[in-house]
Amino acid sequence: MDKKALRLQVEAKLETALADFKKGLSDKKFKKHIKKASKLLSDGLMLPAKKAISKEAAPAKAKAVAKKPMAKKAKKAAAK
């Protein structure tokens, strides 16, 4: 269901539910208020779908690099 179809459904349901208020307003103002309300309600209903991150697109974590044992021996030799 796309955004516009959802908004039109909400708009139709609001018109039937709030038919009593139509008597107090002109038809043009009533339609305008119903349209605004349906936009606000449908925006909350149409939440974006979360995209699944593929293994290839996932950022690679940096691996901890272990110190080489040769570096330790070289430091000990230099200290003597």
C-alpha positions, 0 to 999 in steps of 0.5 A, spaced: 500 500 500 502 506 497 502 513 501 497 516 497 492 510 498 493 510 505 491 517 506 485 516 502 483 511 506 484 515 512 480 521 509 474 516 507 474 514 514 475 520 518 469 523 513 464 518 515 466 518 523 466 526 523 460 527 519 456 531 525 461 536 524 460 537 517 454 541 519 457 546 523 463 548 517 462 549 510 464 543 505 470 546 503 473 547 510 471 541 512 474 537 506 481 541 508 481 539 515 479 532 514 485 532 508 490 535 513 488 530 519 489 524 514 496 527 512 498 527 519 495 520 521 498 517 515 505 519 516 505 516 522 502 509 519 507 509 514 514 508 517 520 506 513 521 499 513 528 497 516 533 495 510 537 489 512 544 490 512 548 484 507 554 481 510 558 484 504 555 491 505 556 491 513 562 495 515 568 491 517 571 491 524 578 493 525 581 487 528 586 488 534 593 487 531 597 483 536 604 485 537 610 481 534 614 477 539 620 479 535 619 487 537 619 485 544 626 481 543 629 487 539 627 492 545 630 487 550 637 487 546 637 494 545 636 495 553 642 491 555 
